[in-house]
Amino acid sequence: MGKTIKIDTDALVKKFKEAATDEKVAYACVAVGILFVLVGLVRLFLS
């Protein structure tokens, strides 16, 4: 579970970086931050 989630978030981070434009940079940063928080919570529940 943890590995697949990590791979998915890495792919999403790459997509956000590639798609990031002047207005989208802020939204991408927020989304990436939320993703890392969710991954952290998932790891807590799984551990």
N, CA, C and O atoms as a Tripos MOL2 file, in Angstrom:
@<TRIPOS>MOLECULE
protein
  188   187    47     0     0
PROTEIN
NO_CHARGES

@<TRIPOS>ATOM
      1 N           0.8400   -1.2100    0.0000 N.3       1 MET1
      2 CA          0.0000    0.0000    0.0000 C.3       1 MET1
      3 C           0.8720    1.2560    0.0000 C.2       1 MET1
      4 O           0.6920    2.1400   -0.8380 O.2       1 MET1
      5 N           1.8200    1.3330    0.9440 N.am      2 GLY2
      6 CA          2.6380    2.5300    1.0640 C.3       2 GLY2
      7 C           3.4130    2.8330   -0.2130 C.2       2 GLY2
      8 O           3.5270    3.9870   -0.6250 O.2       2 GLY2
      9 N           3.9510    1.7650   -0.8420 N.am      3 LYS3
     10 CA          4.7490    1.9890   -2.0490 C.3       3 LYS3
     11 C           3.8730    2.5130   -3.1910 C.2       3 LYS3
     12 O           4.2650    3.4420   -3.8970 O.2       3 LYS3
     13 N           2.6960    1.9230   -3.3710 N.am      4 THR4
     14 CA          1.8390    2.3620   -4.4730 C.3       4 THR4
     15 C           1.3780    3.7920   -4.2450 C.2       4 THR4
     16 O           1.3040    4.5790   -5.1890 O.2       4 THR4
     17 N           1.0660    4.1380   -2.9930 N.am      5 ILE5
     18 CA          0.6420    5.5120   -2.6800 C.3       5 ILE5
     19 C           1.7910    6.4770   -2.9650 C.2       5 ILE5
     20 O           1.5750    7.5570   -3.5160 O.2       5 ILE5
     21 N           2.9910    6.0960   -2.5980 N.am      6 LYS6
     22 CA          4.1480    6.9750   -2.8170 C.3       6 LYS6
     23 C           4.3630    7.1960   -4.3130 C.2       6 LYS6
     24 O           4.6220    8.3200   -4.7440 O.2       6 LYS6
     25 N           4.2580    6.1320   -5.1020 N.am      7 ILE7
     26 CA          4.4290    6.2460   -6.5530 C.3       7 ILE7
     27 C           3.3510    7.1600   -7.1280 C.2       7 ILE7
     28 O           3.6490    8.0160   -7.9600 O.2       7 ILE7
     29 N           2.1130    6.9900   -6.6970 N.am      8 ASP8
     30 CA          1.0170    7.8220   -7.2020 C.3       8 ASP8
     31 C           1.2650    9.2900   -6.8800 C.2       8 ASP8
     32 O           1.0750   10.1480   -7.7420 O.2       8 ASP8
     33 N           1.6850    9.5930   -5.6560 N.am      9 THR9
     34 CA          1.9120   10.9910   -5.2840 C.3       9 THR9
     35 C           3.0830   11.5640   -6.0800 C.2       9 THR9
     36 O           3.0410   12.7250   -6.4870 O.2       9 THR9
     37 N           4.1310   10.7600   -6.3090 N.am     10 ASP10
     38 CA          5.2580   11.2500   -7.1020 C.3      10 ASP10
     39 C           4.8060   11.5940   -8.5110 C.2      10 ASP10
     40 O           5.2210   12.6130   -9.0640 O.2      10 ASP10
     41 N           3.9550   10.7510   -9.1020 N.am     11 ALA11
     42 CA          3.4420   11.0180  -10.4470 C.3      11 ALA11
     43 C           2.6170   12.2950  -10.4570 C.2      11 ALA11
     44 O           2.7170   13.1000  -11.3830 O.2      11 ALA11
     45 N           1.7970   12.4790   -9.4170 N.am     12 LEU12
     46 CA          0.9710   13.6870   -9.3460 C.3      12 LEU12
     47 C           1.8490   14.9250   -9.1920 C.2      12 LEU12
     48 O           1.5840   15.9600   -9.8030 O.2      12 LEU12
     49 N           2.8880   14.8160   -8.3800 N.am     13 VAL13
     50 CA          3.7930   15.9590   -8.1990 C.3      13 VAL13
     51 C           4.4210   16.3390   -9.5390 C.2      13 VAL13
     52 O           4.5290   17.5220   -9.8630 O.2      13 VAL13
     53 N           4.8340   15.3380  -10.3170 N.am     14 LYS14
     54 CA          5.4270   15.6220  -11.6310 C.3      14 LYS14
     55 C           4.4090   16.3080  -12.5270 C.2      14 LYS14
     56 O           4.7410   17.2660  -13.2260 O.2      14 LYS14
     57 N           3.1600   15.8230  -12.5130 N.am     15 LYS15
     58 CA          2.1200   16.4360  -13.3450 C.3      15 LYS15
     59 C           1.8960   17.8850  -12.9350 C.2      15 LYS15
     60 O           1.7580   18.7590  -13.7910 O.2      15 LYS15
     61 N           1.8570   18.1440  -11.6290 N.am     16 PHE16
     62 CA          1.6500   19.5210  -11.1570 C.3      16 PHE16
     63 C           2.8100   20.4030  -11.6050 C.2      16 PHE16
     64 O           2.5920   21.5290  -12.0520 O.2      16 PHE16
     65 N           4.0400   19.9060  -11.4910 N.am     17 LYS17
     66 CA          5.1960   20.7110  -11.8860 C.3      17 LYS17
     67 C           5.1720   20.9930  -13.3820 C.2      17 LYS17
     68 O           5.4980   22.1010  -13.8080 O.2      17 LYS17
     69 N           4.7860   19.9940  -14.1900 N.am     18 GLU18
     70 CA          4.7540   20.1780  -15.6390 C.3      18 GLU18
     71 C           3.6300   21.1190  -16.0490 C.2      18 GLU18
     72 O           3.7920   21.9190  -16.9700 O.2      18 GLU18
     73 N           2.4810   21.0260  -15.3650 N.am     19 ALA19
     74 CA          1.3120   21.8240  -15.7400 C.3      19 ALA19
     75 C           1.2870   23.1950  -15.0620 C.2      19 ALA19
     76 O           0.4360   24.0310  -15.3680 O.2      19 ALA19
     77 N           2.2290   23.4190  -14.1350 N.am     20 ALA20
     78 CA          2.1900   24.6560  -13.3570 C.3      20 ALA20
     79 C           2.4410   25.8720  -14.2400 C.2      20 ALA20
     80 O           3.4420   25.9440  -14.9540 O.2      20 ALA20
     81 N           1.5100   26.8310  -14.1780 N.am     21 THR21
     82 CA          1.7030   28.1240  -14.8340 C.3      21 THR21
     83 C           1.5500   29.1970  -13.7750 C.2      21 THR21
     84 O           1.3470   28.8790  -12.6030 O.2      21 THR21
     85 N           1.6430   30.4740  -14.1630 N.am     22 ASP22
     86 CA          1.6490   31.5720  -13.1910 C.3      22 ASP22
     87 C           0.5300   31.4380  -12.1610 C.2      22 ASP22
     88 O           0.7790   31.5460  -10.9600 O.2      22 ASP22
     89 N          -0.7010   31.2040  -12.6220 N.am     23 GLU23
     90 CA         -1.8100   31.1220  -11.6660 C.3      23 GLU23
     91 C          -1.8700   29.7760  -10.9780 C.2      23 GLU23
     92 O          -2.3130   29.6850   -9.8330 O.2      23 GLU23
     93 N          -1.4270   28.7210  -11.6630 N.am     24 LYS24
     94 CA         -1.5880   27.3680  -11.1360 C.3      24 LYS24
     95 C          -0.4990   26.9800  -10.1410 C.2      24 LYS24
     96 O          -0.6440   25.9990   -9.4130 O.2      24 LYS24
     97 N           0.5900   27.7470  -10.1070 N.am     25 VAL25
     98 CA          1.6910   27.3890   -9.2070 C.3      25 VAL25
     99 C           1.2040   27.3250   -7.7640 C.2      25 VAL25
    100 O           1.5130   26.3760   -7.0440 O.2      25 VAL25
    101 N           0.4400   28.3340   -7.3390 N.am     26 ALA26
    102 CA         -0.0420   28.3670   -5.9570 C.3      26 ALA26
    103 C          -0.9460   27.1720   -5.6770 C.2      26 ALA26
    104 O          -0.8210   26.5230   -4.6380 O.2      26 ALA26
    105 N          -1.8660   26.8800   -6.6140 N.am     27 TYR27
    106 CA         -2.7730   25.7480   -6.4090 C.3      27 TYR27
    107 C          -1.9950   24.4400   -6.3820 C.2      27 TYR27
    108 O          -2.3030   23.5480   -5.5910 O.2      27 TYR27
    109 N          -0.9930   24.3220   -7.2400 N.am     28 ALA28
    110 CA         -0.1860   23.1080   -7.2800 C.3      28 ALA28
    111 C           0.5520   22.9110   -5.9620 C.2      28 ALA28
    112 O           0.6060   21.8000   -5.4340 O.2      28 ALA28
    113 N           1.1250   24.0010   -5.4290 N.am     29 CYS29
    114 CA          1.8500   23.9030   -4.1560 C.3      29 CYS29
    115 C           0.9140   23.4590   -3.0420 C.2      29 CYS29
    116 O           1.2650   22.6020   -2.2320 O.2      29 CYS29
    117 N          -0.2820   24.0470   -3.0050 N.am     30 VAL30
    118 CA         -1.2650   23.6690   -1.9840 C.3      30 VAL30
    119 C          -1.6510   22.2100   -2.1450 C.2      30 VAL30
    120 O          -1.7230   21.4720   -1.1620 O.2      30 VAL30
    121 N          -1.9000   21.7880   -3.3840 N.am     31 ALA31
    122 CA         -2.3150   20.4040   -3.6310 C.3      31 ALA31
    123 C          -1.2130   19.4340   -3.2240 C.2      31 ALA31
    124 O          -1.4830   18.4030   -2.6080 O.2      31 ALA31
    125 N           0.0290   19.7680   -3.5680 N.am     32 VAL32
    126 CA          1.1490   18.8950   -3.1890 C.3      32 VAL32
    127 C           1.2670   18.8030   -1.6760 C.2      32 VAL32
    128 O           1.5130   17.7280   -1.1290 O.2      32 VAL32
    129 N           1.0890   19.9410   -0.9960 N.am     33 GLY33
    130 CA          1.1460   19.9350    0.4640 C.3      33 GLY33
    131 C           0.0710   19.0420    1.0480 C.2      33 GLY33
    132 O           0.3300   18.2740    1.9750 O.2      33 GLY33
    133 N          -1.1490   19.1400    0.5030 N.am     34 ILE34
    134 CA         -2.2510   18.3030    0.9790 C.3      34 ILE34
    135 C          -1.9320   16.8350    0.7320 C.2      34 ILE34
    136 O          -2.2060   15.9880    1.5830 O.2      34 ILE34
    137 N          -1.3490   16.5270   -0.4360 N.am     35 LEU35
    138 CA         -1.0070   15.1380   -0.7400 C.3      35 LEU35
    139 C          -0.0260   14.5900    0.2920 C.2      35 LEU35
    140 O          -0.1950   13.4740    0.7820 O.2      35 LEU35
    141 N           1.0030   15.3780    0.6220 N.am     36 PHE36
    142 CA          1.9830   14.9080    1.6070 C.3      36 PHE36
    143 C           1.3190   14.6850    2.9690 C.2      36 PHE36
    144 O           1.6600   13.7330    3.6700 O.2      36 PHE36
    145 N           0.3720   15.5550    3.3500 N.am     37 VAL37
    146 CA         -0.3400   15.3900    4.6210 C.3      37 VAL37
    147 C          -1.1490   14.1040    4.5880 C.2      37 VAL37
    148 O          -1.1570   13.3500    5.5610 O.2      37 VAL37
    149 N          -1.8320   13.8470    3.4730 N.am     38 LEU38
    150 CA         -2.6370   12.6300    3.3570 C.3      38 LEU38
    151 C          -1.7540   11.3920    3.4300 C.2      38 LEU38
    152 O          -2.1050   10.4110    4.0850 O.2      38 LEU38
    153 N          -0.6040   11.4390    2.7550 N.am     39 VAL39
    154 CA          0.3170   10.2980    2.7970 C.3      39 VAL39
    155 C           0.7870   10.0640    4.2260 C.2      39 VAL39
    156 O           0.8780    8.9210    4.6730 O.2      39 VAL39
    157 N           1.0820   11.1340    4.9360 N.am     40 GLY40
    158 CA          1.5130   10.9980    6.3240 C.3      40 GLY40
    159 C           0.4380   10.3550    7.1780 C.2      40 GLY40
    160 O           0.7360    9.4910    8.0030 O.2      40 GLY40
    161 N          -0.8230   10.7710    6.9890 N.am     41 LEU41
    162 CA         -1.9190   10.1970    7.7570 C.3      41 LEU41
    163 C          -2.1000    8.7230    7.4180 C.2      41 LEU41
    164 O          -2.3280    7.9000    8.3040 O.2      41 LEU41
    165 N          -1.9980    8.3940    6.1380 N.am     42 VAL42
    166 CA         -2.1380    6.9870    5.7250 C.3      42 VAL42
    167 C          -1.0530    6.1400    6.3690 C.2      42 VAL42
    168 O          -1.3190    5.0370    6.8460 O.2      42 VAL42
    169 N           0.1730    6.6570    6.3820 N.am     43 ARG43
    170 CA          1.2700    5.9040    7.0020 C.3      43 ARG43
    171 C           1.0210    5.6960    8.4900 C.2      43 ARG43
    172 O           1.3480    4.6400    9.0310 O.2      43 ARG43
    173 N           0.4440    6.6950    9.1580 N.am     44 LEU44
    174 CA          0.1460    6.5500   10.5800 C.3      44 LEU44
    175 C          -0.8870    5.4480   10.7980 C.2      44 LEU44
    176 O          -0.7550    4.6260   11.7040 O.2      44 LEU44
    177 N          -1.9290    5.4460    9.9420 N.am     45 PHE45
    178 CA         -2.9780    4.4260   10.0960 C.3      45 PHE45
    179 C          -2.4440    3.0340    9.7820 C.2      45 PHE45
    180 O          -2.8290    2.0680   10.4400 O.2      45 PHE45
    181 N          -1.5560    2.9110    8.7790 N.am     46 LEU46
    182 CA         -1.0470    1.5980    8.3790 C.3      46 LEU46
    183 C          -0.0040    1.0890    9.3570 C.2      46 LEU46
    184 O           0.1300   -0.1230    9.5280 O.2      46 LEU46
    185 N           0.7390    1.9800   10.0050 N.am     47 SER47
    186 CA          1.8070    1.5400   10.9000 C.3      47 SER47
    187 C           1.2560    1.0690   12.2420 C.2      47 SER47
    188 O           2.0230    0.6640   13.1170 O.2      47 SER47
@<TRIPOS>BOND
     1     1     2 1
     2     2     3 1
     3     3     4 2
     4     3     5 am
     5     5     6 1
     6     6     7 1
     7     7     8 2
     8     7     9 am
     9     9    10 1
    10    10    11 1
    11    11    12 2
    12    11    13 am
    13    13    14 1
    14    14    15 1
    15    15    16 2
    16    15    17 am
    17    17    18 1
    18    18    19 1
    19    19    20 2
    20    19    21 am
    21    21    22 1
    22    22    23 1
    23    23    24 2
    24    23    25 am
    25    25    26 1
    26    26    27 1
    27    27    28 2
    28    27    29 am
    29    29    30 1
    30    30    31 1
    31    31    32 2
    32    31    33 am
    33    33    34 1
    34    34    35 1
    35    35    36 2
    36    35    37 am
    37    37    38 1
    38    38    39 1
    39    39    40 2
    40    39    41 am
    41    41    42 1
    42    42    43 1
    43    43    44 2
    44    43    45 am
    45    45    46 1
    46    46    47 1
    47    47    48 2
    48    47    49 am
    49    49    50 1
    50    50    51 1
    51    51    52 2
    52    51    53 am
    53    53    54 1
    54    54    55 1
    55    55    56 2
    56    55    57 am
    57    57    58 1
    58    58    59 1
    59    59    60 2
    60    59    61 am
    61    61    62 1
    62    62    63 1
    63    63    64 2
    64    63    65 am
    65    65    66 1
    66    66    67 1
    67    67    68 2
    68    67    69 am
    69    69    70 1
    70    70    71 1
    71    71    72 2
    72    71    73 am
    73    73    74 1
    74    74    75 1
    75    75    76 2
    76    75    77 am
    77    77    78 1
    78    78    79 1
    79    79    80 2
    80    79    81 am
    81    81    82 1
    82    82    83 1
    83    83    84 2
    84    83    85 am
    85    85    86 1
    86    86    87 1
    87    87    88 2
    88    87    89 am
    89    89    90 1
    90    90    91 1
    91    91    92 2
    92    91    93 am
    93    93    94 1
    94    94    95 1
    95    95    96 2
    96    95    97 am
    97    97    98 1
    98    98    99 1
    99    99   100 2
   100    99   101 am
   101   101   102 1
   102   102   103 1
   103   103   104 2
   104   103   105 am
   105   105   106 1
   106   106   107 1
   107   107   108 2
   108   107   109 am
   109   109   110 1
   110   110   111 1
   111   111   112 2
   112   111   113 am
   113   113   114 1
   114   114   115 1
   115   115   116 2
   116   115   117 am
   117   117   118 1
   118   118   119 1
   119   119   120 2
   120   119   121 am
   121   121   122 1
   122   122   123 1
   123   123   124 2
   124   123   125 am
   125   125   126 1
   126   126   127 1
   127   127   128 2
   128   127   129 am
   129   129   130 1
   130   130   131 1
   131   131   132 2
   132   131   133 am
   133   133   134 1
   134   134   135 1
   135   135   136 2
   136   135   137 am
   137   137   138 1
   138   138   139 1
   139   139   140 2
   140   139   141 am
   141   141   142 1
   142   142   143 1
   143   143   144 2
   144   143   145 am
   145   145   146 1
   146   146   147 1
   147   147   148 2
   148   147   149 am
   149   149   150 1
   150   150   151 1
   151   151   152 2
   152   151   153 am
   153   153   154 1
   154   154   155 1
   155   155   156 2
   156   155   157 am
   157   157   158 1
   158   158   159 1
   159   159   160 2
   160   159   161 am
   161   161   162 1
   162   162   163 1
   163   163   164 2
   164   163   165 am
   165   165   166 1
   166   166   167 1
   167   167   168 2
   168   167   169 am
   169   169   170 1
   170   170   171 1
   171   171   172 2
   172   171   173 am
   173   173   174 1
   174   174   175 1
   175   175   176 2
   176   175   177 am
   177   177   178 1
   178   178   179 1
   179   179   180 2
   180   179   181 am
   181   181   182 1
   182   182   183 1
   183   183   184 2
   184   183   185 am
   185   185   186 1
   186   186   187 1
   187   187   188 2
@<TRIPOS>SUBSTRUCTURE
     1 MET1         2 RESIDUE 1 A MET
     2 GLY2         6 RESIDUE 1 A GLY
     3 LYS3        10 RESIDUE 1 A LYS
     4 THR4        14 RESIDUE 1 A THR
     5 ILE5        18 RESIDUE 1 A ILE
     6 LYS6        22 RESIDUE 1 A LYS
     7 ILE7        26 RESIDUE 1 A ILE
     8 ASP8        30 RESIDUE 1 A ASP
     9 THR9        34 RESIDUE 1 A THR
    10 ASP10       38 RESIDUE 1 A ASP
    11 ALA11       42 RESIDUE 1 A ALA
    12 LEU12       46 RESIDUE 1 A LEU
    13 VAL13       50 RESIDUE 1 A VAL
    14 LYS14       54 RESIDUE 1 A LYS
    15 LYS15       58 RESIDUE 1 A LYS
    16 PHE16       62 RESIDUE 1 A PHE
    17 LYS17       66 RESIDUE 1 A LYS
    18 GLU18       70 RESIDUE 1 A GLU
    19 ALA19       74 RESIDUE 1 A ALA
    20 ALA20       78 RESIDUE 1 A ALA
    21 THR21       82 RESIDUE 1 A THR
    22 ASP22       86 RESIDUE 1 A ASP
    23 GLU23       90 RESIDUE 1 A GLU
    24 LYS24       94 RESIDUE 1 A LYS
    25 VAL25       98 RESIDUE 1 A VAL
    26 ALA26      102 RESIDUE 1 A ALA
    27 TYR27      106 RESIDUE 1 A TYR
    28 ALA28      110 RESIDUE 1 A ALA
    29 CYS29      114 RESIDUE 1 A CYS
    30 VAL30      118 RESIDUE 1 A VAL
    31 ALA31      122 RESIDUE 1 A ALA
    32 VAL32      126 RESIDUE 1 A VAL
    33 GLY33      130 RESIDUE 1 A GLY
    34 ILE34      134 RESIDUE 1 A ILE
    35 LEU35      138 RESIDUE 1 A LEU
    36 PHE36      142 RESIDUE 1 A PHE
    37 VAL37      146 RESIDUE 1 A VAL
    38 LEU38      150 RESIDUE 1 A LEU
    39 VAL39      154 RESIDUE 1 A VAL
    40 GLY40      158 RESIDUE 1 A GLY
    41 LEU41      162 RESIDUE 1 A LEU
    42 VAL42      166 RESIDUE 1 A VAL
    43 ARG43      170 RESIDUE 1 A ARG
    44 LEU44      174 RESIDUE 1 A LEU
    45 PHE45      178 RESIDUE 1 A PHE
    46 LEU46      182 RESIDUE 1 A LEU
    47 SER47      186 RESIDUE 1 A SER
